[in-house]
Amino acid sequence: MRIHVLRLDHRIGRDTRITTHVCLTARAFGADKVWLSGEEDTHLMDNVKDIVSRWGGEFNLEYVHDYLALIKNWQNVGGKIVHLTMYGEQAHKIIDEVRDIDNDLLIIVGGSKVPSKIYKNATWNVSVTTQPHSEVAALAVFQHLLLDGAEFDLEFEDPVFEVIPTLHGKNVNVHEENKF
């Protein structure tokens, strides 16, 4: 299963930091791609692409003007959709069902006000808690459950920088051969 994320309703200036964190979290937890909807923010997209180029791996980021068309196309090819919302079914109760799908998965994380069309078109409306929280936290917890912890072992090809886990301090391996 390939994991894709749709970030709804990005607003330049107001959402730049949180949307960047959605992208980086999606990538770090095993997503292949993020689509951004709302205001097209080429500066944010360039920043995320730059981070990916330095930290390695394949990860795509694309702006989508008509997110409803994306959702319909996703469904037309048999793709399944998880909409992360605090109003949904608890993630730990449905995660096995989601893991059992044969198709790629689209995870939708909201922006400002999520339209009811999103709730109606999702295969699953899923919550990681029934309290207000960050979409970044919801995405991380859900992807962690989905991958059953496998994100700890992900390797990103051709990194310039690679963290070497250590109990104290910072240890970063710099791969000079991958610098451009």
DONU-486895 format. One line per 10 residues: number of its first residue (from 1); their letters; for each residue x, z, y of N, C-alpha, C. Coordinates in Angstrom, 1 decimal. Each point is the difference from the previous one (the first is absolute). Example, Ala and Ser with C-alpha at 12.3 -4.5 7.8 and 13.67 -1.06 7.14 Angstrom:
BEGIN
1> as> 13.2,7.8,-5.7,-0.9,0.0,1.2,0.9,0.0,1.2 ~ -0.4,-0.7,1.1,0.9,0.0,1.1,-0.8,0.8,1.1
//
This chain:
BEGIN
1> mrihvlrldh> 0.8,0.0,-1.2,-0.8,0.0,1.2,0.9,0.0,1.2 ~ -0.3,-0.9,1.0,0.7,0.0,1.2,-0.9,0.7,1.0 ~ 0.6,0.8,0.9,-0.7,0.8,1.0,0.1,-0.6,1.4 ~ -1.1,-0.2,0.6,0.0,-0.5,1.4,-0.8,1.0,0.8 ~ 0.3,0.0,1.3,-0.7,1.0,0.9,-0.5,-0.8,1.2 ~ -1.2,0.3,0.4,-0.6,-0.5,1.3,-0.2,1.1,0.9 ~ 0.7,-0.1,1.2,-0.1,1.0,1.0,-1.0,-0.6,1.1 ~ -1.1,0.7,0.1,-1.1,-0.4,0.9,0.3,0.4,1.4 ~ -0.4,-0.9,1.0,-0.2,0.3,1.4,1.2,0.6,0.7 ~ 1.2,-0.6,-0.2,1.2,0.4,0.7,-0.2,-0.2,1.5
11> rigrdtritt> 0.4,1.0,0.8,-0.1,-0.1,1.5,1.4,0.1,0.5 ~ 0.5,-1.0,0.7,1.4,0.1,0.6,0.0,1.1,1.0 ~ 1.2,0.7,-0.1,0.2,1.2,0.9,-0.6,1.3,-0.6 ~ -1.2,0.0,-0.4,-0.7,1.2,-0.5,0.4,0.2,-1.5 ~ 0.1,-1.0,-0.8,0.2,0.2,-1.5,1.3,-0.4,-0.5 ~ 1.0,-0.4,0.9,1.2,-0.6,-0.5,0.7,0.9,-1.0 ~ 0.2,1.3,0.4,0.7,0.9,-0.9,-0.7,0.2,-1.4 ~ -1.3,0.2,0.0,-0.7,0.3,-1.2,-0.1,-1.3,-0.8 ~ -0.1,-1.2,0.6,-0.1,-1.2,-0.8,1.4,-0.3,-0.6 ~ 1.1,0.3,0.7,1.3,-0.2,-0.5,0.2,0.9,-1.2
21> hvcltarafg> -0.5,1.3,0.1,0.1,0.9,-1.2,-0.9,-0.4,-1.2 ~ -1.1,-0.7,0.3,-0.8,-0.5,-1.1,0.8,-1.1,-0.7 ~ 0.6,-0.9,0.7,0.8,-1.0,-0.6,1.2,0.5,-0.8 ~ 0.7,1.0,0.6,1.2,0.5,-0.7,-0.4,0.9,-1.2 ~ -1.1,0.7,0.1,-0.5,0.8,-1.1,-0.4,-0.9,-1.2 ~ -0.8,-1.1,0.4,-0.5,-0.9,-1.0,1.2,-0.6,-0.8 ~ 1.0,-0.4,0.7,1.2,-0.6,-0.6,0.7,1.0,-0.9 ~ 0.3,1.2,0.6,0.8,1.0,-0.8,-0.7,0.5,-1.2 ~ -1.4,-0.1,0.0,-0.7,0.4,-1.2,-0.5,-1.2,-0.8 ~ 0.7,-1.1,0.1,-0.2,-1.1,-1.0,-0.9,-1.2,0.4
31> adkvwlsgee> -0.5,0.0,1.2,-0.8,-1.2,0.4,0.8,-1.2,0.3 ~ -0.6,-1.2,-0.3,0.7,-1.2,0.2,-0.2,-0.6,1.4 ~ -1.2,0.3,0.6,-0.3,-0.6,1.2,-1.0,0.9,0.8 ~ 0.1,-0.2,1.3,-1.0,0.6,1.0,-0.5,-1.1,0.9 ~ -1.3,0.0,0.1,-0.6,-0.9,1.0,-0.5,1.0,1.1 ~ 0.3,-0.5,1.3,-0.5,0.7,1.2,-1.1,-0.7,0.6 ~ -1.1,0.7,0.3,-1.0,-0.6,0.8,-0.2,0.8,1.3 ~ -0.8,-0.5,0.9,-0.1,0.5,1.3,0.8,-0.8,1.0 ~ 0.7,0.7,0.9,0.9,-0.8,0.9,1.2,-0.4,-0.7 ~ 0.4,-1.3,0.2,1.2,-0.5,-0.6,1.2,0.6,0.8
41> dthlmdnvkd> 0.9,0.7,-0.8,1.1,0.7,0.6,1.3,-0.5,-0.6 ~ 0.5,-1.1,0.6,1.2,-0.6,-0.6,1.3,0.9,0.1 ~ 0.0,0.8,1.1,1.1,1.0,0.1,0.0,1.0,-1.1 ~ -1.1,0.5,-0.3,-0.1,1.0,-1.2,0.4,-0.7,-1.3 ~ -0.5,-1.2,-0.2,0.3,-0.8,-1.2,1.5,-0.3,-0.1 ~ 0.6,-0.4,1.1,1.4,-0.2,0.0,0.8,1.2,-0.3 ~ -0.4,1.2,0.5,0.7,1.2,-0.3,-0.1,0.4,-1.5 ~ -1.2,-0.2,-0.6,-0.1,0.4,-1.4,0.8,-1.0,-0.8 ~ 0.0,-1.3,0.3,0.8,-1.0,-0.7,1.5,0.3,0.1 ~ 0.4,0.5,1.1,1.4,0.4,0.2,0.4,1.2,-0.9
51> ivsrwggefn> -0.9,0.9,0.0,0.3,1.2,-0.9,0.1,-0.5,-1.5 ~ -0.9,-0.8,-0.4,0.0,-0.5,-1.4,1.3,-0.8,-0.2 ~ 0.4,-0.8,0.9,1.3,-0.7,-0.2,1.2,0.9,-0.1 ~ 0.0,1.2,0.6,1.1,0.9,-0.2,-0.1,0.9,-1.2 ~ -1.3,0.3,-0.4,-0.2,0.9,-1.2,-0.3,-0.7,-1.3 ~ -0.1,-1.3,0.1,-0.1,-0.8,-1.2,-1.4,-0.2,-0.6 ~ 0.0,-0.9,-1.0,-1.2,-0.2,-0.7,-0.9,-1.1,0.6 ~ -1.0,-0.4,-0.8,-0.9,-1.0,0.5,-1.3,0.7,0.5 ~ -0.3,-0.3,1.2,-1.2,0.6,0.6,-0.5,-1.0,1.1 ~ -1.3,-0.3,-0.1,-0.6,-1.0,1.0,-0.9,0.8,0.9
61> leyvhdylal> 0.0,-0.5,1.3,-0.9,0.5,1.0,-0.6,-1.2,0.7 ~ -1.3,0.0,0.2,-0.7,-1.1,0.5,-1.2,0.4,0.9 ~ -0.2,-0.7,1.1,-1.1,0.3,0.8,-1.2,-0.8,-0.5 ~ -1.2,0.6,0.0,-1.2,-0.7,-0.4,-1.1,0.2,1.1 ~ -0.4,-1.1,0.5,-1.0,0.1,1.1,-1.4,0.4,-0.6 ~ -0.4,-0.6,-1.1,-1.3,0.2,-0.6,0.1,0.8,-1.3 ~ 0.0,1.3,0.1,0.2,0.8,-1.1,-1.2,-0.1,-1.0 ~ -1.2,-0.3,0.5,-1.1,-0.1,-1.0,0.2,-1.3,-0.8 ~ 0.5,-1.0,0.5,0.3,-1.2,-0.8,1.1,0.3,-1.1 ~ 1.0,0.8,0.4,1.0,0.4,-0.9,-0.6,0.8,-1.2
71> iknwqnvggk> -0.9,0.9,0.3,-0.7,0.8,-1.0,-0.8,-0.8,-0.9 ~ -0.8,-1.0,0.6,-0.8,-0.9,-0.8,0.9,-0.8,-1.0 ~ 1.0,-0.6,0.6,1.0,-0.8,-0.9,0.6,0.9,-1.1 ~ 0.3,1.2,0.3,0.6,0.9,-0.9,-1.0,0.2,-1.2 ~ -1.3,0.3,0.4,-1.0,0.2,-1.0,-0.3,-1.3,-0.8 ~ 0.1,-1.2,0.6,-0.3,-1.2,-0.7,1.0,-0.4,-1.1 ~ 1.2,0.6,0.1,1.0,-0.3,-1.0,0.0,1.2,-1.0 ~ -0.9,0.9,0.1,-0.1,1.1,-0.9,0.8,1.3,0.4 ~ 0.5,0.0,1.2,0.8,1.1,0.4,-0.9,1.2,0.3 ~ 0.5,1.2,-0.2,-0.7,1.3,0.2,0.4,0.6,1.3
81> ivhltmygeq> -0.9,0.8,0.5,0.3,0.6,1.4,-0.2,1.5,-0.1 ~ 0.9,0.8,0.5,-0.1,1.4,0.3,0.0,0.2,1.5 ~ -1.0,0.6,0.5,-0.1,0.4,1.4,0.2,1.5,0.0 ~ 1.1,0.4,0.7,0.3,1.4,0.2,-0.8,0.6,1.1 ~ -0.8,1.0,-0.3,-0.9,0.7,0.9,-0.2,1.4,-0.4 ~ -0.2,0.9,0.9,-0.2,1.4,-0.5,-1.5,0.1,-0.5 ~ -0.8,-1.0,0.0,-1.3,0.0,-0.5,-0.2,-0.5,-1.4 ~ 1.1,-0.5,-0.6,-0.1,-0.6,-1.3,0.1,0.9,-1.2 ~ 0.0,-0.6,-1.1,0.2,0.7,-1.3,1.5,0.6,0.0 ~ 0.1,1.1,-0.5,1.4,0.6,-0.1,0.9,-0.8,-0.8
91> ahkiidevrd> 1.2,-0.3,0.5,1.0,-0.9,-0.6,0.4,0.5,-1.4 ~ 0.2,1.2,-0.2,0.4,0.5,-1.3,-1.1,-0.2,-1.1 ~ -1.2,-0.2,0.4,-1.1,-0.3,-0.9,-0.1,-1.4,-0.4 ~ 0.4,-0.9,0.8,-0.1,-1.5,-0.3,1.3,-0.7,-0.2 ~ 1.1,0.7,0.1,1.3,-0.7,0.0,0.2,-0.7,-1.3 ~ -0.4,0.5,-1.2,0.2,-0.7,-1.2,-0.8,-1.3,-0.1 ~ -1.2,0.0,0.6,-0.8,-1.2,0.0,0.7,-1.1,0.9 ~ 0.6,0.4,1.1,0.7,-0.9,0.9,1.3,-0.5,-0.7 ~ 0.7,0.8,-0.7,1.2,-0.4,-0.7,-0.3,-1.0,-1.1 ~ -1.2,0.0,-0.5,-0.3,-0.9,-1.2,-0.4,-1.4,0.4
101> idndlliivg> 0.0,-0.3,1.3,-0.4,-1.3,0.4,1.1,-1.0,-0.4 ~ -0.4,-1.3,-0.2,0.9,-1.0,-0.3,0.4,-0.9,1.2 ~ -0.6,0.2,1.1,0.3,-0.8,1.2,0.8,0.8,1.0 ~ 0.4,-0.7,1.0,0.6,0.7,1.1,-0.9,0.9,0.8 ~ 0.5,0.9,0.7,-0.8,1.0,0.7,0.3,-0.1,1.5 ~ -1.1,0.1,0.7,0.0,0.0,1.5,-0.4,1.4,0.4 ~ 0.8,0.7,0.7,-0.3,1.4,0.5,-0.2,-0.2,1.5 ~ -1.2,0.4,0.5,-0.4,-0.1,1.4,0.2,1.4,0.6 ~ 0.7,0.1,1.1,0.1,1.2,0.8,-0.6,-0.3,1.4 ~ -0.7,0.9,0.5,-0.8,-0.2,1.3,0.9,0.1,1.2
111> gskvpskiyk> -0.7,-0.3,1.1,0.6,0.1,1.3,-0.9,0.9,0.8 ~ -0.7,-0.6,1.0,-0.9,0.9,0.8,-1.3,0.2,-0.8 ~ -1.1,-0.7,0.3,-1.2,0.2,-0.8,-0.1,-1.1,-1.0 ~ -0.1,0.4,-1.3,-0.1,-0.9,-1.1,-1.4,-0.5,-0.1 ~ -0.2,-1.4,0.0,-1.4,-0.5,-0.1,-0.6,0.2,-1.4 ~ -1.3,0.1,-0.1,-0.7,0.3,-1.3,0.3,-1.1,-1.0 ~ 0.3,-1.2,0.5,0.3,-1.2,-0.9,1.2,0.4,-0.9 ~ 0.9,0.8,0.5,1.2,0.3,-0.8,-0.5,0.9,-1.2 ~ -0.8,1.0,0.3,-0.5,0.9,-1.0,-0.8,-0.8,-1.1 ~ -0.8,-0.9,0.5,-0.8,-0.8,-0.9,0.8,-1.0,-0.9
121> natwnvsvtt> 1.1,-0.5,0.5,0.7,-1.0,-0.7,1.1,0.6,-0.9 ~ 0.3,1.3,0.2,1.1,0.6,-0.9,-0.5,0.2,-1.4 ~ 0.9,-0.3,-0.9,-0.3,0.4,-1.4,-0.1,1.5,-0.2 ~ 0.9,0.7,0.7,0.0,1.4,0.0,0.2,0.5,1.5 ~ -0.8,0.9,0.4,0.3,0.8,1.2,0.6,1.3,-0.5 ~ 1.2,0.3,0.4,0.8,1.0,-0.6,0.5,1.0,1.1 ~ 0.0,1.3,-0.4,0.5,1.0,0.9,1.1,0.8,-0.7 ~ 1.0,0.4,0.7,1.0,0.9,-0.5,-0.2,1.4,0.4 ~ -1.0,0.2,0.9,-0.5,1.3,0.4,-1.2,-0.2,0.8 ~ -0.9,0.9,0.1,-1.2,-0.1,0.7,0.1,0.5,1.5
131> qphsevaala> 1.2,0.1,0.5,0.2,0.5,1.3,0.7,-1.1,0.8 ~ -0.2,0.1,1.4,0.7,-1.0,0.8,1.5,0.1,-0.2 ~ 0.7,-1.2,-0.1,1.4,-0.1,-0.2,0.5,-1.3,0.4 ~ 1.3,-0.2,-0.2,0.7,-1.3,0.4,-0.2,-1.0,-1.1 ~ -0.2,-1.3,0.5,0.0,-1.1,-0.9,1.3,-0.2,-0.7 ~ 1.1,0.4,0.6,1.3,-0.1,-0.6,0.1,1.0,-1.2 ~ -0.5,1.2,0.2,0.0,1.0,-1.1,-0.9,-0.4,-1.1 ~ -1.2,-0.6,0.3,-0.9,-0.4,-1.0,0.6,-1.2,-0.8 ~ 0.7,-0.9,0.6,0.7,-1.1,-0.6,1.1,0.5,-1.0 ~ 0.8,0.9,0.5,1.1,0.5,-0.8,-0.5,0.8,-1.2
141> vfqhllldga> -1.0,0.8,0.2,-0.6,0.8,-1.2,-0.6,-1.0,-1.0 ~ -0.8,-0.9,0.5,-0.6,-1.0,-0.9,1.0,-0.8,-0.8 ~ 1.0,-0.6,0.7,1.0,-0.8,-0.7,0.8,0.9,-1.0 ~ 0.2,1.2,0.4,0.7,0.9,-0.9,-0.8,0.2,-1.3 ~ -1.3,0.2,0.1,-0.8,0.2,-1.1,-0.1,-1.3,-0.8 ~ -0.1,-1.1,0.7,-0.1,-1.3,-0.7,1.2,-0.4,-0.8 ~ 1.2,0.3,0.6,1.2,-0.3,-0.7,0.5,1.1,-0.9 ~ -0.8,1.1,0.0,0.4,1.2,-0.9,1.4,0.4,0.2 ~ 0.4,0.0,1.2,1.4,0.5,0.4,1.1,-1.0,-0.2 ~ -0.3,-1.2,-0.4,1.0,-1.1,-0.2,0.7,-0.4,1.2
151> efdlefedpv> -0.6,0.3,1.2,0.6,-0.4,1.3,1.4,0.8,0.1 ~ 0.2,1.1,-0.6,1.3,0.7,0.1,1.1,-0.8,-0.6 ~ -0.3,-1.0,-0.9,1.0,-0.8,-0.7,0.1,-1.4,0.5 ~ -0.8,-0.3,1.0,0.1,-1.4,0.5,1.4,-0.3,0.6 ~ 0.4,-1.2,-0.3,1.3,-0.5,0.5,-0.3,-1.2,0.9 ~ 0.6,-0.1,1.1,-0.2,-1.1,1.0,1.3,-0.8,0.0 ~ -0.2,-1.3,-0.3,1.1,-0.9,-0.2,0.7,-0.3,1.3 ~ 1.3,-0.1,-0.1,0.9,-0.4,1.1,-0.1,0.8,1.3 ~ 0.0,1.3,-0.1,-0.1,0.8,1.2,1.4,0.1,0.8 ~ -0.1,0.1,1.3,1.2,0.3,0.7,0.2,1.5,0.0
161> feviptlhgk> -1.0,0.8,0.1,0.0,1.4,-0.1,-0.7,0.5,-1.2 ~ 0.5,1.0,-0.6,-0.6,0.6,-1.2,0.3,1.5,0.0 ~ -1.1,0.8,0.0,0.2,1.5,0.0,0.4,0.4,-1.4 ~ 1.0,0.9,0.0,0.4,0.6,-1.3,-0.6,1.4,0.1 ~ -1.0,0.4,-0.9,-0.6,1.3,0.1,1.1,1.1,-0.1 ~ -0.1,1.0,0.8,0.9,1.1,0.0,-0.7,1.3,0.5 ~ 0.4,1.1,-0.6,-0.7,1.3,0.3,0.2,0.4,1.5 ~ 1.2,-0.3,0.6,0.3,0.4,1.3,0.6,-1.2,0.8 ~ -0.3,-0.2,1.2,0.6,-1.0,0.8,-0.6,-1.4,-0.2 ~ 0.7,-1.0,0.5,-0.5,-1.3,-0.1,1.1,-0.9,-0.7
171> nvnvheenkf> -0.4,-0.8,-0.9,0.9,-0.8,-0.7,-0.6,-1.4,-0.1 ~ 0.6,-0.9,0.7,-0.5,-1.4,0.1,1.1,-1.0,-0.5 ~ -0.3,-0.8,-0.9,1.0,-1.0,-0.5,-0.3,-1.3,0.9 ~ 1.1,-0.5,0.6,-0.2,-1.2,0.8,0.6,-1.2,-0.9 ~ -0.8,-1.0,-0.2,0.4,-1.1,-0.8,0.4,-1.1,1.0 ~ 1.3,0.0,0.3,0.5,-1.0,1.0,-0.2,-1.4,-0.4 ~ -0.1,-0.3,-1.3,-0.2,-1.4,-0.5,-1.4,-0.5,0.3 ~ -0.9,0.9,0.3,-1.4,-0.4,0.3,-0.3,-0.1,1.5 ~ 1.0,0.4,0.8,-0.2,-0.2,1.4,-0.1,-1.4,0.4 ~ -0.7,-0.3,1.0,-0.1,-1.4,0.4,0.5,-0.2,1.4
//
